[in-house]
Amino acid sequence: MIRLKEILGKYRDIFILGVISLFIGLLVGSIDSLFGRVLLEITDFRNKNIYYLIPLLPLAGLFIIFIYSKIGKNSIKGMSLLFSVGLKEEQSIPKRLVPLVIINTWITHLFGGSAGREGVAVQIGGTVAHSIGSKLKIKNSNRILLIAGMGAGFAGLFQTPIAGIFFAMEIFTAGVLEYRALFPCIIAAFTASFTSHALGLEKFSFNLTSVVHIDVLILLKIMLLGVLFGIVGSLFARLLNFSKSFFSKLIINPYLKIFIIGCVLSVLFLVLYRGRYSGLGTNLIEASFTNGKIYEFDWGLKFLLTIITYRFVFGSSSFWYYWIAD
C-alpha cells in the first residue's frame, strides 16, 4: 500500500510539472519571440548603417559593463550562474538577468559585435523556469524545471524543439541524460517552439533544391566533418579560457580593457569586408546555400572575432563576470 502511494505520488508530481512546463513554454516562447524579432530588426538596421554604428562599439561595451556593475548583481555571471544553480552551488537566479541579457545582446549586435543568441535564449528559459520551480514543494522540481526551461529557451528561439530537448537533457553532465526532466522538457520545448512561431518569429531555414544521395562516401565525409567540428569546438573553448588569462594580465583595468579591445574590433570589423563578420553570421550561412561569395578564411576570421567579442564586448554570459573579477 505504501509502495502504491509512492508510485502514485511520483506520477502526480510528473503531471504537475508537465502542466507547469506548459506555462513555462508559453512564457519563454513569448519572450523568445520578442527577443528574436527585435534582434532581426537590429541586424537589418546595422547592415544599412555600418559606418555609423560599428565605430561606437567601444562606447557600447563601456555602457554594458557600467550597467552590469551597477544593477547586475549576480546576473553578471550569466551562464555560469545557471550551471551553479543546476549543480546546487548557488541557490538563486535574479529575475533581472532576463531583461539585462536581452538588452545587452541587442546593444552588442546593434554596434557590430560578433556574437550568437543561443546562450541568451537558454538563460531566458532557465531564469523563467527557476523562478517558478524554486517556489514548488516537489522534490527536485527546481532542477527539473531549470532543465525544461533551458530546453524551452533554445527551442523557442530556433523553433527546433527536439534539438532543444537533447541539448538541455545533458547540459549539466555531458553524456548523462536527466530522464526525470524528459517529460517536462518535451512539453516546455514544443510549447515554446509553437508559441514563438505563432507570434511571428521567423525560423532561419533553407529549402534544399538538390537531392542528396546517401552512400558510403557521403557517410565517411559526414563522419570526418563531425570530427573536425568537434576539434574546432574544443579549440574555441580552449582559446576562450586562454584569452581570459592572457588579456587579464595584459590590461588590468576592466574599463580600459573593454575600450581598447572595442576599438580594435571596430577597426577589424570595418576593414574586413564592411561588417561581414559582425552579428550572428547568418549572412555567411545564407551565402553558402545560395552560391554567394565564400572565402576559405571566412570561418577562421569569424572564429577569432567571435572569441574576442565574447570575451570583451558581449556580456550575456559568464565571460563578463570573469574578466571584471580579474
N, C-alpha and C positions, 0 to 999 in steps of 0.2 A: 504493500500500500504506500509506504514511504517512497519507494523507488518510482512508483507511478506518478506520485505528486511531483517528484523532481523532474521527471521527463516532461510532464505537462507544463511545469513552470518554465523549463527551457524553451519549449515551443511557444509559450505565451510571450516570453521575452523576445524571441526572434520575430514574432508577429508585430510586437510593439515597435521594435527597432526598424522593421520594414516600413511600417506606417510613417514613422518619424523620418525615415530616409526619403520617403516620397516628398515630404515638405522641404527637406533639405535640398533635394534635386530641383524642386520648383524655384526655391530662393537662389540657389547657386547658379542655375541656368539663366535666371533673370539678370543677375549681376554680371555673369559672363557675357551675356548679350550686349549689355550697356558698355562694358569694358571693350569688347571686341569691335563693336560698331564704331565707337569713338576712335579707337586705335586705327582703324582703316581710314577714317576721315583725316586723321592727323597725318598718316602716311602720305595720302594724296596731296595734302596741303604742303607738307615738307618738300615733296618732289617738285612742286611748282615754284618753290621759293628757297631753293638750295643755298644760294649765295647770301641770303639774308639770315637764315636760321642756323646753319651749321657753325658759323663763326661764334655764335653765342653759347656753344656747348660748355665752355669753362664756367660761364656765369650760371648756367643751368645746374651744373654739378655743385657749385657753391650753395645755391639756393636749396637743393635737395639735402645736402649734409646739414645745413642750418636747421631746416625743418625737423629732420630726424633727431638732431641733438637736443632740440627744444621740447618737442612734444612726442617724439617717437617712442619713448620708454623702451620696453623690451622688444617692441615690434621691429626695432632696428636690426635684430638678429635674423629676421626673415625666415628662410627655410630651415636654418639650424634650430630655430625655436620650435618649429613643428616637429622636427626629429627629436628634440629634447623632451617634448611633451609626450610623444608617442613612445619613447623609451623610458618614460617616468623619471626623467632627470629634472624636469620642470613641471610646474603644476598648472600654469595658465597661459593663454594666448590673448593679448589685449585686442578688443574689437577694433581699435583704431588701426590695426595692421591693414585691414581691408581698404579703407579709403586712402591710406598713405601709400600702399604698394601700387594701387591703381594710378593715383596722381603722379607718383614718381615715374612709373612706366610711360605714361603719356608724355611727360616732360622729356624723358630720355629720348623717346622716339621723335618727338617734335623737333628736337635740336640735333638729330642725326646720329645718336648713339647706335652702335651695332649690338642689338640685344634681342632676346626672344620674348616669348609670352607664356610659355608653358609653366614656368616656375611661379609666375604671378597667379595663374588660374588655380594651381594646386594650393597656393597659400590662401586664396579666397575661399575655396571649398573647405579646406582644413579648419580655417578660423571660424567660419559659419557653423560647421558641424560640431566643433569643440565647444562653442558657446552654448549649444543645445545639450550635447552629451554630458557636459560637466554637471548638469542640473538633475540628471536621472539617477535613480537608485539601483538600476540594473547593473549586475556585475560586468565589468569590463566595457560598459557602454561607451565610456569616453574614448577609449582606443578604437573600438569597433566603428563608431560614428566618425571619428577622425579619419580613418581609412576610407570610409564611404564618402566622406566629404571631399577628400583629395581626389578620389576617382571621379566624383561628380564635377569637380572643377576642371579637370583635364577633358572629360567627355563633353562638358557644356561648351567649352571654347572651341574645340576642334570637331565636335559632333562625331566622335569616334568612341562610342561607349565601351566596346569590347577592349580596345586598347587602354582606355581609362581604368577599366576593372583590373586587368592584369598588371598595369603599372602600379596601382595603389595596393594591390594584394600582397606584393612582396617589397614594398618600398622601405620598410624598416629593417628587413633582413633579406638580403639578396639570396634568391634560390629557395626561400621558405615562404609558402603561401599561408596567409591568415584565413583559414577556412571559416572561422567564426564570423568573419566580416563579409563573406561571399554574398549572402542573400541581401543584406542592406546595401552593399556596394553595387550590386546589379540594379536594384531599384533606384538608387540615387543617380547612378551614371546614365541610365537610359532616360530617366525623367529629366535630368539636366540637359541632355542632348536634344530631346524633343522640345523642351521649353525654349532653349536658345534659338533653335531653328524656327519655331513658331513666332518668335519675337523679331525675326528678320535678320539674324546674324548669318552672313554669308559663309558657306563652307568652302574652304580652299581645296579645289579638286580640279582634275583634268580628265577629259574623256580620251581614252586611247583609241586612235583610229586604225592602228595596225594590229594584226593578230600575232601573238607571241606563241610559237610552237615550243613546248617544253620537251627537251631531250637531255641526254646525259651531259652534253657540253654546256648547255644553259644552266643546269643544276650545279655543275662544277664552278661555273663563273659566279653564280649566286653565293655559293659557299665561300669562295675566295673573297668576294665583296664583304660578306659577313665578318670574316677575319680582319680585313682591312678597316672596316667601320669600328670594330672593337678596339683595334690598336689606336686609331685616331681618337676615339672617345677617351681611352685611357690616357693618351698623351695630353688631351685637352685638360683633363682633371689635374694631371701632374704639373702642367705648366701654370695652372691657376694657383696651386699651392706654392710653386717656386716664385711666381711673380709677387705674391704676397710678402714673402720674406725678403726678397731682393729689393723691392722698392721701399719697403718699410725701413730698411737700413739706409737707403739712398736719400730719402726725403722723410724726415720725421714729422714735421707739421702737417696734419691732415688737410687743412685748407690750402696750404701752399702746394701740397701734392696733387690735389684734385685740379687746381688751376693750371699747373704746369702740364700735367698729362692731358687735361682737356684741351689745352692749346695745341699740343702735338697731334691729338686726334683730329681736331678741326682741320688742321692743315692737311693731314693724310687723307681724310675723307674727301676734301675738295680736290686735291691733286690727283688722287686715284679715281679718275673717271666720274667726277662730279657726283659724289654720293652713291656710287654704285654699291658700296659695301655698308651703307647705313641701313638702319632699321631691321626688319625681320629677315630679309634675304629671300623673300618670296619672288622678287624680281629675277633672281638667278635661277630659281626653280622653274619659273614660267618660261624663261629663255631656253632652258634645256629641253622643255617639252614642245616648244614651238619653233625650233630651228633658229633661235636667236643667237646672238654672239656670246659664246662662252670661251673664256681664256683658260689655258691649262693651269694658271696660277690663281684662278678665282677662289678656289676652295682654301688655299693657303692664306691668302690675304684676309678672307672673311674669318678664317680660323683665328689668326693673330689679333685682328682688330676687335673681334668679339671678346677675346680674353682680356684685352686691355680695357675695353668698355665695361665689362662685368666687374673687373677689379677696381676701377677708379671712377666710373660715372654711373653705372646702373646700380641703384640702391634698393632693389626689391628683394634681395636675397641676403644671405649671411655675409657676403663679401664686404658690405659696408661696415658691418659690426667689427669684422676682423681688422680692417685697416685703420678704423678710427681708434680701436683699442690699442693698436700698435703705437 
